[in-house]
Amino acid sequence: MILSRIPVFAVLVASAIAAEQPARNETTVVLQDHEVTNLGIETAQAEETSFESTVFALGEIEHICENHSVLSSRVPGRVIEVGIHEGELVKNGEVVARIESLQPGDPPPVIELKAPANGLVTRSEVHLGAPVEPGKELMEILDLSQVWAVARVPQQHASILAEGLTAKIHVPALGKEEQVATFLRLGSKADGATGTVDAVFQLPNPGNKLRPGMRAELSLVSSKRDGVLSVPRVAVQGDRANRFVFIKDYELTNAFVRVPVVAGSMDGERVEITKGLLPGDEVVTNGAYSLSFAGKGSASLKEALDAAHGHPHKEDGSDMSKEEAASLAGGGDARGHAHAANSPLTLFLAITCGVLFMLLLASPFVLRGRAKA
């Protein structure tokens, strides 16, 4: 009975050994001041925030249909004066050109052409001396004080397109600026070739910075939760099976600790962390990728700990026992023996071997007792 349990006990021992945490020097990168500067190391706190689950979509800026105006003339003639040109802003009622009518007269009558609305002149056929024909479009004017951002949403995510849906809109042409807009309506039809459906968002355009045709990146906010621990996306390294971050060491300068984490949902800028971090941990953002290849760093963890604590440490970052420190101070060669004798793993293995030995000694007596019974 006892002998049959020995292999199971051995498996438990092996599992306990495998679960031992890695030494501090295996997970800590210690750098010099100039290396931190060269890598551009920056940190941000892990914090509990309102976390938004998002769906990413590409799109572009378009003008609002009812804000599209054209200029034409009711009488034939030729252009004798141009006041507004393509690319310029115009106000409703402002004279944009004058034409000399073909009607008889001495001098011939002059007709003023006025802008039918406020906006930006996006196309103009009005040129000095050019002939003018009735009904011909001479100028196109777009009121861009409000524009549409049309997102091409994958059809499998179309169910989130409902009243009240918001989107964070980033237009690369305008830098890092971001706007929030509310869902207006669906597009007129779906695109079978790309498997997308258009979602229209209306947003203000102060200064007319947004122009039709500009590329837009939209993060559609599908849900929102409060009190979620998260970090910037750039802080999370590794593949899906092995996510990790670097956090700033709580006591050492220029030291960064590699910490495994479990990542949850992601939004446009942040990643939810469900395990591995605490609020307030300072995670490395800029420079995190470079730290992944820095090994243990160029500085000594032992020396940094010795300076911070005022007493000697082992190479793995753990504290030395009094005997080890005394041996080191005396210059003896017992340091390695003291290390081995006082290692937690060594002590655990010694105790385990002792227990197994006692079980082996006891097994004949147990078997003999069972035989007599």
Sequence and secondary structure as in RCSB ss.txt:
>XXXX:A:sequence
MILSRIPVFAVLVASAIAAEQPARNETTVVLQDHEVTNLGIETAQAEETSFESTVFALGEIEHICENHSVLSSRV
PGRVIEVGIHEGELVKNGEVVARIESLQPGDPPPVIELKAPANGLVTRSEVHLGAPVEPGKELMEILDLSQVWAV
ARVPQQHASILAEGLTAKIHVPALGKEEQVATFLRLGSKADGATGTVDAVFQLPNPGNKLRPGMRAELSLVSSKR
DGVLSVPRVAVQGDRANRFVFIKDYELTNAFVRVPVVAGSMDGERVEITKGLLPGDEVVTNGAYSLSFAGKGSAS
LKEALDAAHGHPHKEDGSDMSKEEAASLAGGGDARGHAHAANSPLTLFLAITCGVLFMLLLASPFVLRGRAKA
>XXXX:A:secstr
 HHHHHHHHHHHHHHHHHT    HHHHEEE  HHHHHHHT  EEE EEEEEEEEEEEEEEEEE GGGEEEE  SS
 EEEEEE   TT EE TT EEEEEEESSS SS  EEEEE SSSEEEEEE   TT EE TT   EEEE  SEEEEE
EEEEGGGGGG  TT EEEEE GGGTT EEEEEEEEEEEEEETTTTEEEEEEEEE GGG   TT EEEEEEEEEEE
EEEEEEEGGG BS TTS EEEEE SSSTTEEEEEE EEEEE SSEEEEEES  TT EEE TTHHHHTTSTTBSS 
HHHHHHHHHSS B TTS B  HHHHHHHHHT S HHHHHHHH HHHHHHHHHHHHHHHHHHHHHHHHHHHHH 
